[in-house]
């Protein structure tokens, strides 16, 4: 039997006047809410953890390891790290945790990242919550206006992220020392740092802006064979951008947590040699 | 060969109103949703309106929403559903309904006309075009589009906001702009047409918030978001938001 025979009262969206008169905002029967819920929970967990660690201003250095949240350390209040990423650019007037100075760059990179945009637009803003599921907002202007028009500066955060990844690579090299700064040693922390830096580079280079800069902007690949090869290589990484975004997010938090455990004395770094 | 009786809810009505009508209908091994809709027409609802043509996922006619998901009826196997499931089939919900499962997709033809056509290069006649395969690979992916308009239907920019239909071309036609801008022989720039800037200014690229539903529903598996919309956004950034690229173009770097 037929149910509901009235046309819409033009209440907007899928219930606009001339569209099929279906009262439900969506008719999906699968668990469409699961992906945005898991995404939101994962991002929220990272936000809570990283906020705590960024403001903690303690237990971020245990020779030879420096937490990726505090590298480079740019204030006078930073702990001295032997040959480490210290650069007293901000002097003694900076009273907050030095992590906040540098975290703005990786944070901006991830906040404007094309994958994370999808993740938080769906997970937090329900715009849309899932495909063909009506969003709750009356008005939508996308990324045409302030503040979301600022998403267009993603490539500048990419440039900054390359510099930060370079510094974290230096930190990983430094982790091949022992606690007395002698070279040629390795501990479990070195392994954690190695995995982290590989994932950080893979995520950074798989960026859509990077793909555009290395070759995507070209009209004629045939005239630029080297850039074409680079574009193909970045494209292969780019296809796994979501996976790399999550795995590098987890690895950077784990690397920081490892340093926290060692620095706070809760755990002794097992040395391999 | 096994068969069973499935429960269907099919939307019936027109612009004046309508609703979901219940059916119990025979299903056989290997059938797709469109087969069942045809069986309904043949046995229970001879006046059921449905648009279809090739039954092979190549004409893009039988787009509908099955259990709330935009899909081609001819490419949706009945075996993806359990036998106990009630299967709901409705018309596309982003466009005005004509009757039953048929919608008016004229919006898409309007938007198609708004995209300036390929501009032939000066000095080359028909049959004289020469292109390298690597230069046309990107555009050829977009040429797989069968214009089923499932991406246009699922895109929340117009699906949930009727008022955006004027300003926003939708993923299918932004992909067309990307295709032409990446085309090795398109000479639009020589005529003063900057497709990178007009994508943003005239076709509403900024409305896209890259939530990838267009890619999810594409029956041809075209990576619309990653390969067309995001590269087009980056090209628009080159023109409108990147002072370094702007400066480079002003001091006369070579064309790419």
Interface residues (C-beta under 8 A of the other chain):
Chain A: X1 X2 X3 X4 X5 X6 X7 X12 X13 X14 X16 X18 X19 X20 X21 X22 X26 X27 X28 X29 X30 X114 X117 X118 X121 X122 X127 X128 X131 X132 X133 X134 X135 X137 X139 X140 X141 X142 X143 X144 X148 X149 X152 X153 X154 X155 X208 X209 X211 X212 X216 X217 X218 X219 X220 X221 X222 X224 X228 X238 X239
Chain B: X11 X12 X13 X15 X16 X17 X18 X19 X20 X21 X22 X65 X67 X68 X69 X70 X85 X88 X90 X91 X93 X94 X95 X96 X97 X103 X132 X134 X135 X137 X153 X154 X156 X157 X159 X160 X161 X162 X164 X181 X182 X183 X184 X204 X206 X207 X208 X209 X210 X211 X212 X213 X216 X217 X226 X230 X231 X233 X234 X235 X236 X237 X238 X240 X241 X242 X255 X256
